[in-house]
């Protein structure tokens, strides 16, 4: 009996630890503006999740399931739009069919991939681990403010687009300050007001600087 | 220890000295400075140890340079010997979405390395591309998470035989 109780306790503790391990990664939109636009459009306009779970085992499969297609639909475009970006990321459980895609500059996409890969390694994010996506320097980016008018650059596979509607999640845009003065943009479910306040006092990983800063206050 | 990408070195070519030299070349890339915006030293990035050598002589099967001319040998070896390898915490040690090969051209030609993009579901090579050593980290960090394909890098370099972001 005692063993059963101990086992249950251990399972509960493990579950709690896996929830607590969620990290926040912040992308600098001054460095990757086109990719931020796609991510913001996917979250704010198509209700895609902001908390993702790493899945490198199926990343290749996810990549073939979204509207990027293989060979990628953006090849042959000019340099400012010759690579295909997707959100949720192919390397997450949430990636694959239904991901929102956009043609972006290949170099920008390559840098973004490098920072994401480095984030996984530096923070020991392994398959199944959760992390939350945030942004900085979003000023002037259409889809990171309040507009959801698709200017024609965003694409979801038609069948997946229709299937995803019943699961549409609405978000409110919120801003937080770090101890070094960065303004971090995050998206909070409208059904869970003030839930992101729990991140105050926690650290976020600045993906394009490879270091952590602390979220110290809500800006709103 | 985070997942690493295997760098395959032939067992009959003094693998330990070759691995040190090649890792130095791979890590000399400007890409590390680019992703940190110069805020951290390259050694502090998560990509510094992303590529790790597989000294095939110490694995269950030894692979010589002549066998490296058929990349399928390496994929077979990786799937057989590396796929289930775990670290001391029981986490997967290797990310097999990509493999890097030190082949004849790497040793006696232009020095470039052969990067393989792997379809893990089908257990087959999806694509392959030669990369300059200083460009390997950029390419393999993206292949490992399927953020970009080798085909996109081929397009980036205008279809050149060797992808070299420094050119």
Boltz contact constraints between the chains, C-beta under 6 A:
constraints:
  - contact:
      token1: [A, 56]
      token2: [B, 95]
      max_distance: 6.0
  - contact:
      token1: [A, 59]
      token2: [B, 145]
      max_distance: 6.0
  - contact:
      token1: [A, 59]
      token2: [B, 146]
      max_distance: 6.0
  - contact:
      token1: [A, 60]
      token2: [B, 97]
      max_distance: 6.0
  - contact:
      token1: [A, 60]
      token2: [B, 119]
      max_distance: 6.0
  - contact:
      token1: [A, 60]
      token2: [B, 120]
      max_distance: 6.0
  - contact:
      token1: [A, 60]
      token2: [B, 146]
      max_distance: 6.0
  - contact:
      token1: [A, 61]
      token2: [B, 121]
      max_distance: 6.0
  - contact:
      token1: [A, 63]
      token2: [B, 146]
      max_distance: 6.0
  - contact:
      token1: [A, 71]
      token2: [B, 151]
      max_distance: 6.0
  - contact:
      token1: [A, 72]
      token2: [B, 152]
      max_distance: 6.0
  - contact:
      token1: [A, 75]
      token2: [B, 155]
      max_distance: 6.0
  - contact:
      token1: [A, 83]
      token2: [B, 152]
      max_distance: 6.0
  - contact:
      token1: [A, 90]
      token2: [B, 146]
      max_distance: 6.0
  - contact:
      token1: [A, 91]
      token2: [B, 145]
      max_distance: 6.0
  - contact:
      token1: [A, 106]
      token2: [B, 152]
      max_distance: 6.0
  - contact:
      token1: [A, 106]
      token2: [B, 156]
      max_distance: 6.0
  - contact:
      token1: [A, 109]
      token2: [B, 148]
      max_distance: 6.0
  - contact:
      token1: [A, 110]
      token2: [B, 138]
      max_distance: 6.0
  - contact:
      token1: [A, 110]
      token2: [B, 142]
      max_distance: 6.0
  - contact:
      token1: [A, 113]
      token2: [B, 142]
      max_distance: 6.0
  - contact:
      token1: [A, 113]
      token2: [B, 147]
      max_distance: 6.0
  - contact:
      token1: [A, 113]
      token2: [B, 148]
      max_distance: 6.0
  - contact:
      token1: [A, 114]
      token2: [B, 35]
      max_distance: 6.0
  - contact:
      token1: [A, 114]
      token2: [B, 141]
      max_distance: 6.0
  - contact:
      token1: [A, 115]
      token2: [B, 35]
      max_distance: 6.0
  - contact:
      token1: [A, 117]
      token2: [B, 141]
      max_distance: 6.0
  - contact:
      token1: [A, 117]
      token2: [B, 144]
      max_distance: 6.0
  - contact:
      token1: [A, 117]
      token2: [B, 145]
      max_distance: 6.0
  - contact:
      token1: [A, 118]
      token2: [B, 35]
      max_distance: 6.0
  - contact:
      token1: [A, 118]
      token2: [B, 45]
      max_distance: 6.0
  - contact:
      token1: [A, 118]
      token2: [B, 46]
      max_distance: 6.0
  - contact:
      token1: [A, 118]
      token2: [B, 47]
      max_distance: 6.0
  - contact:
      token1: [A, 121]
      token2: [B, 2]
      max_distance: 6.0
  - contact:
      token1: [A, 121]
      token2: [B, 46]
      max_distance: 6.0
  - contact:
      token1: [A, 122]
      token2: [B, 46]
      max_distance: 6.0
  - contact:
      token1: [A, 124]
      token2: [B, 2]
      max_distance: 6.0
  - contact:
      token1: [A, 126]
      token2: [B, 91]
      max_distance: 6.0
  - contact:
      token1: [A, 208]
      token2: [B, 37]
      max_distance: 6.0
  - contact:
      token1: [A, 209]
      token2: [B, 36]
      max_distance: 6.0
  - contact:
      token1: [A, 209]
      token2: [B, 37]
      max_distance: 6.0
  - contact:
      token1: [A, 209]
      token2: [B, 39]
      max_distance: 6.0
  - contact:
      token1: [A, 210]
      token2: [B, 36]
      max_distance: 6.0
  - contact:
      token1: [A, 210]
      token2: [B, 40]
      max_distance: 6.0
  - contact:
      token1: [A, 210]
      token2: [B, 45]
      max_distance: 6.0
  - contact:
      token1: [A, 211]
      token2: [B, 40]
      max_distance: 6.0
